[in-house]
Amino acid sequence: MRLLSEMRGKYGILLAAAIVLAAPFLQILFAEDDAEKRDRLRQEVEKLTAELQLAQKARDRESRELAEVEVKVSKLTAKLHKTELKTEKAVKRLKALMTDLQPIEDRLAIQRKLLKQQVRSSFLMGRQQQLRLVLSLDDPSRVSRIATYYKYLIRARSHVIRDVRQTFHELLETGQKIRAEEQRLQALKSEQSQLLHSLHEMRDSRQQALTRWSEKIRTTDERLKIVKEDARQLGLLTQRLTQRSTEQSAESAAETDLESASHAEAPEQRIPFPSSRGKLSWPLRGRLIQRFGDLIVGDVRLAGMVIQAKVESRVHAVYQGEVVFADWLRGYGLLMIIDHGDGFMTLYGYNQSLLKSVGDHVNAGEVITLSGESGGQQQASLYFAIRKGAKSFDPVRWCVRAEGDNVG
């Protein structure tokens, strides 16, 4: 027994040492696993999206046309948004350069004035002192003093000339930067104009597709049938994503335990999503036009809420997480779903444009979409929901307290 105990002790020490030595390699392995997970997630979501699109294609032509147009609008809007951000930065740089230009011009004016005074003084004094030097050759000390004065005067003048040249060079350089920035700004404005023109044409196409879609769901029975089917599809989607989220959380927990055992630097502890109940910020500022549980049509109730918003209002993630879905879904338009771990997800629908892609990590408060009226909506708004699989939660109970119908 004693021998067995000693052997266990020795093997235990060797195993611990092996794990410690392997820690750097484990970190590299985990980093590679993260990249593989992102690729696997994209593949899974692409497969799931393809299944949804196939099901929609089999159901109706009108929603397919609407989806195609709204996805094109989304891409154009995203490009326009990026161009606007670049334009804002270019304008700021141009203003900063113009601010830098004025002090340089003022300094150059002062230096030129000083140089002019020195040249004039040197010229006038030079004529007088030459005559005095001739008349006072019998006074060597006086000649020496005047020569020294001339030396200092010439040195001071050369310093001013050097400063003028340097300032003039700065002025030219700043001017070149300003011209380059103006050209860049002009190119961005031209690109914006083209994008706006394309967007205007695409919105006309959307209106035509929307009219055809509205004609299809004129009757209450037809609308009830479609709304139920859309809710069922969303439920299946979130259940599949929740299952994947739960499995991933279990894998992450196992990896964290392994990292702790190897004494490797453990990842930052994530606060569980349920701990933020009642503390979440709203995704945007607006007025509630539909609340959780409101009747939509027939006996179908809303499994989220709808917040009125202006077209292209910035929508913010309410909590950190990973984008697991970013595509068009009938009934919800351009939809983004963010996984917050342990199966909890937030959904953002009716968007004009999706600014993040599947696999992207987002932080709380980060801009993720631009609100709109996709999915056949008649007015700009945001569909916002909190789910875990098939179970839906009232966002009012999870976000910070709202004042009446106004949130954010």
C-alpha positions in Angstrom: 0.0 0.0 0.0 2.8 2.4 0.9 4.5 1.6 -2.4 1.3 2.3 -4.3 0.8 5.6 -2.5 4.4 6.7 -3.4 3.8 5.8 -7.0 0.6 7.8 -7.1 2.4 10.7 -5.6 5.2 10.6 -8.2 2.8 10.2 -11.1 0.6 13.0 -9.8 3.7 15.3 -9.7 4.7 14.3 -13.2 1.2 14.8 -14.5 1.0 18.3 -13.0 4.4 19.2 -14.4 3.4 18.0 -17.8 0.2 20.1 -17.7 2.2 23.2 -16.6 4.8 22.7 -19.4 2.0 22.2 -21.9 0.1 25.4 -20.9 1.5 27.6 -23.8 0.7 25.0 -26.3 -2.8 24.7 -24.9 -3.4 28.4 -25.3 -2.4 28.2 -29.0 -4.7 25.2 -29.4 -7.6 27.1 -27.8 -6.9 30.1 -30.1 -7.1 27.8 -33.1 -10.3 26.3 -31.7 -11.9 29.7 -31.6 -11.2 30.3 -35.3 -12.5 26.8 -36.1 -15.7 27.5 -34.0 -16.3 30.7 -35.9 -16.0 28.8 -39.2 -18.2 26.0 -37.9 -20.8 28.5 -36.7 -20.9 30.2 -40.1 -21.4 26.9 -41.9 -24.1 25.8 -39.5 -26.0 29.1 -39.8 -25.6 29.1 -43.6 -27.1 25.6 -43.7 -29.9 26.6 -41.5 -30.6 29.8 -43.5 -30.6 27.8 -46.7 -33.2 25.5 -45.2 -35.4 28.4 -44.2 -35.0 30.0 -47.6 -35.9 26.8 -49.3 -39.1 26.5 -47.2 -40.0 30.1 -48.0 -39.4 29.6 -51.7 -41.8 26.7 -51.7 -44.5 28.8 -50.0 -44.8 32.0 -52.0 -43.2 34.1 -54.7 -44.2 37.5 -53.2 -42.2 37.2 -50.0 -39.2 35.9 -52.0 -39.3 39.1 -54.2 -39.6 41.3 -51.1 -36.7 39.5 -49.4 -34.4 39.9 -52.5 -35.2 43.7 -52.7 -34.8 44.3 -49.0 -31.5 42.5 -48.8 -30.2 44.7 -51.7 -31.5 47.8 -49.8 -29.7 46.5 -46.7 -26.3 46.2 -48.5 -26.6 49.6 -50.1 -27.5 51.2 -46.8 -24.6 49.5 -45.1 -22.2 50.9 -47.8 -23.8 54.3 -47.4 -23.4 54.1 -43.6 -19.7 53.3 -44.0 -19.2 56.1 -46.5 -20.9 58.6 -44.1 -18.6 57.5 -41.3 -15.6 58.0 -43.6 -16.9 61.4 -44.6 -17.3 62.5 -40.9 -13.7 61.5 -40.2 -12.5 63.4 -43.4 -14.4 66.5 -42.3 -12.9 66.3 -38.8 -9.4 66.0 -40.3 -10.0 68.9 -42.6 -11.2 71.1 -39.8 -8.1 70.2 -37.7 -5.8 71.0 -40.6 -7.5 74.4 -41.2 -7.1 75.1 -37.4 -3.4 74.3 -37.7 -3.1 76.5 -40.7 -4.0 79.8 -39.1 -1.2 79.9 -36.4 1.4 79.0 -39.1 0.2 81.9 -41.3 0.3 84.3 -38.3 3.8 83.1 -37.3 5.0 83.6 -40.9 3.6 87.1 -41.0 5.5 88.0 -37.8 8.7 86.5 -39.0 8.5 88.3 -42.3 7.9 91.6 -40.5 10.9 91.0 -38.2 13.1 90.1 -41.2 12.0 93.2 -43.0 12.9 95.4 -40.0 16.3 93.8 -39.6 17.2 94.1 -43.3 16.2 97.8 -43.2 18.1 98.5 -40.0 21.1 96.7 -41.4 21.0 98.7 -44.6 20.7 102.1 -42.9 23.2 101.4 -40.1 25.6 99.8 -42.6 25.9 103.1 -44.7 26.5 105.1 -41.5 28.9 102.8 -39.9 31.1 102.4 -43.0 31.7 106.2 -43.0 32.3 106.2 -39.2 34.8 103.4 -39.6 36.8 105.4 -42.1 36.8 108.5 -39.9 37.7 106.6 -36.7 40.6 104.4 -37.8 42.6 105.8 -34.9 40.2 104.1 -32.4 40.7 100.3 -32.8 38.4 99.5 -29.8 35.5 101.2 -31.5 36.1 99.4 -34.8 36.1 96.1 -32.9 32.8 96.9 -31.1 31.1 97.8 -34.4 32.5 94.6 -36.1 31.1 92.5 -33.2 27.7 94.2 -33.4 27.6 93.5 -37.2 28.4 89.8 -36.5 25.5 89.5 -34.0 23.2 91.3 -36.4 24.1 89.0 -39.3 23.6 85.9 -37.1 20.2 87.1 -35.8 19.1 87.8 -39.4 20.2 84.3 -40.6 18.2 82.7 -37.7 15.1 84.7 -38.8 15.6 83.6 -42.4 15.9 80.0 -41.3 12.7 80.3 -39.3 10.9 81.9 -42.2 12.0 79.0 -44.5 10.9 76.4 -42.0 7.5 78.1 -41.4 7.0 78.4 -45.2 7.7 74.7 -45.6 5.1 73.9 -42.9 2.7 76.1 -44.6 3.2 74.4 -48.0 3.0 70.9 -46.4 -0.3 71.8 -44.5 -1.7 73.2 -47.7 -1.0 70.0 -49.6 -2.6 68.0 -46.9 -5.7 70.2 -47.0 -6.0 69.8 -50.8 -5.6 66.0 -50.5 -8.3 65.9 -47.8 -10.6 68.1 -49.9 -10.1 65.7 -52.9 -10.8 62.7 -50.7 -13.9 64.4 -49.3 -15.2 65.2 -52.8 -14.7 61.5 -53.8 -16.7 60.4 -50.8 -19.5 62.8 -51.6 -19.6 61.6 -55.2 -19.8 58.0 -53.9 -22.6 59.0 -51.5 -24.5 60.6 -54.3 -24.3 57.4 -56.4 -25.3 55.2 -53.5 -28.3 57.5 -52.7 -29.4 57.3 -56.3 -29.2 53.5 -56.3 -31.0 53.4 -53.0 -33.8 55.5 -54.2 -34.3 53.2 -57.2 -34.2 50.1 -55.0 -36.8 51.6 -52.6 -39.1 52.1 -55.6 -38.7 48.4 -56.4 -39.3 47.6 -52.7 -42.6 49.5 -52.8 -43.8 47.5 -55.8 -42.8 44.2 -54.1 -44.5 45.4 -50.9 -47.7 46.2 -52.8 -47.8 42.7 -54.3 -47.1 41.2 -50.8 -49.9 43.3 -49.2 -52.4 42.1 -51.9 -51.5 38.5 -51.0 -52.4 38.9 -47.3 -55.6 41.0 -47.7 -57.9 38.6 -45.9 -57.7 38.0 -42.2 -57.5 34.2 -42.7 -54.6 34.4 -45.0 -52.8 36.8 -42.7 -53.4 34.6 -39.7 -52.1 31.6 -41.6 -48.9 33.4 -42.6 -48.3 35.0 -39.1 -48.6 31.6 -37.4 -46.2 30.0 -39.9 -43.7 32.9 -39.4 -43.9 32.5 -35.6 -43.4 28.7 -36.0 -40.3 29.3 -38.2 -38.8 31.7 -35.8 -39.4 29.3 -32.9 -37.7 26.5 -34.8 -34.8 28.8 -35.6 -34.3 30.0 -32.0 -34.6 26.4 -30.7 -31.8 25.2 -33.0 -29.6 28.2 -32.1 -30.4 27.7 -28.4 -29.3 24.0 -28.6 -26.1 25.0 -30.2 -25.6 27.8 -27.6 -26.1 25.4 -24.7 -23.6 22.9 -26.2 -21.1 25.6 -26.8 -21.4 26.9 -23.2 -20.7 23.3 -21.9 -17.6 23.1 -24.2 -16.4 26.5 -22.9 -16.9 25.5 -19.3 -14.8 22.3 -19.9 -12.1 24.3 -21.6 -12.0 26.8 -18.7 -11.6 23.9 -16.2 -8.7 22.6 -18.3 -7.1 26.0 -18.5 -7.4 26.4 -14.7 -5.9 23.0 -14.2 -2.9 23.8 -16.4 -2.4 27.1 -14.5 -2.7 28.9 -17.8 -4.1 32.5 -17.8 -7.8 32.0 -17.5 -10.2 34.0 -19.7 -12.1 36.9 -18.1 -15.2 35.6 -16.3 -18.4 36.5 -18.1 -21.3 37.7 -16.1 -24.3 35.4 -16.8 -27.1 37.1 -18.9 -29.8 36.5 -16.3 -27.8 38.6 -13.7 -28.6 41.6 -15.9 -32.3 41.3 -15.5 -33.8 44.7 -15.0 -30.5 46.4 -15.9 -30.3 46.1 -19.7 -30.2 49.3 -21.8 -32.8 49.6 -24.5 -31.6 49.0 -28.1 -32.8 52.5 -29.2 -34.8 55.4 -28.1 -38.5 55.4 -29.2 -42.1 54.8 -28.3 -43.6 51.4 -27.7 -46.3 50.8 -30.3 -46.8 47.1 -29.5 -46.1 45.4 -26.2 -45.2 41.9 -25.3 -48.3 39.7 -25.4 -50.4 42.0 -27.6 -52.7 40.3 -30.0 -51.4 40.5 -33.6 -54.2 38.7 -35.5 -56.6 36.0 -34.4 -55.3 34.3 -31.3 -51.6 35.0 -32.1 -49.8 37.1 -29.5 -46.6 39.1 -30.0 -43.6 37.3 -28.5 -41.6 40.5 -28.3 -42.2 44.2 -28.6 -42.2 46.8 -31.4 -40.5 50.2 -30.8 -41.3 53.1 -33.2 -38.1 54.6 -34.7 -37.0 56.7 -37.6 -35.5 55.0 -40.7 -31.8 54.2 -40.2 -31.8 54.9 -36.5 -28.8 53.2 -34.8 -29.7 50.1 -33.0 -27.4 49.0 -30.1 -26.7 45.6 -28.6 -28.2 45.4 -25.1 -25.6 42.9 -23.9 -22.3 41.4 -25.1 -22.4 38.3 -27.2 -21.9 36.6 -30.5 -23.9 37.2 -33.7 -25.5 33.8 -34.6 -28.0 35.0 -37.3 -28.0 37.9 -39.6 -30.3 37.5 -42.6 -33.9 38.1 -43.9 -36.7 36.1 -42.3 -40.3 36.4 -43.4 -42.4 38.3 -40.9 -39.3 39.8 -39.3 -37.5 41.2 -42.2 -33.7 41.8 -41.8 -33.2 40.0 -38.5 -30.2 39.8 -36.2 -29.9 37.4 -33.3 -27.2 37.6 -30.7 -26.3 34.7 -28.5 -25.5 35.8 -24.9 -24.6 32.3 -23.6 -26.6 29.5 -21.8 -29.2 29.7 -24.5 -30.3 33.3 -23.9 -30.7 35.4 -27.1 -31.8 38.9 -28.1 -33.6 39.4 -31.5 -33.6 42.6 -33.5 -36.0 42.7 -36.5 -37.5 45.0 -39.2 -34.0 46.5 -39.8 -33.0 48.6 -42.8 -29.5 47.3 -42.7 -27.4 44.7 -40.8 -24.0 46.1 -39.8 -22.6 42.8 -38.3 -22.1 39.3 -39.6 -22.4 35.8 -38.2 -19.5 35.1 -35.9 -18.8 38.7 -34.9 -18.5 39.4 -31.2 -20.3 42.5 -30.1 -20.2 44.5 -26.9 -23.0 46.0 -24.9 -24.0 49.4 -26.5 -22.3 48.7 -29.8 -24.2 49.7 -33.0 -25.3 46.5 -34.8 -28.1 47.5 -37.2 -30.0 50.4 -38.6 -33.7 50.4 -38.0 -36.2 50.3 -40.9 -39.4 48.8 -42.2 -38.2 45.5 -43.7 -40.4 42.4 -43.7 -43.4 44.2 -45.1 -43.8 46.8 -42.4 -45.7 49.9 -43.2 -43.7 52.2 -40.8 -40.2 52.3 -39.5 -39.8 50.4 -36.2 -37.7 47.8 -34.4 -38.9 44.3 -33.4 -37.1 43.5 -30.1 -37.3 40.2 -28.3 -35.6 38.1 -25.6 -35.7 34.4 -25.9 -34.3 31.1 -24.7 -35.3 28.4 -27.2 -39.1 28.4 -27.6 -39.6 30.5 -24.4 -40.0 34.3 -24.8 -39.5 36.9 -22.1 -41.1 40.4 -21.7 -38.3 42.9 -22.5 -39.9 45.4 -20.1 -38.9 43.2 -17.2 -35.3 42.9 -18.4 -34.5 46.4 -19.5 -34.2 49.5 -17.3 -37.5 51.0 -16.2 -39.3 52.9 -19.0 -41.3 56.1 -18.6 -44.7 55.1 -19.9 -44.5 54.1 -23.6 -41.2 55.9 -24.1 -38.1 53.8 -23.9 -34.3 54.4 -24.2 
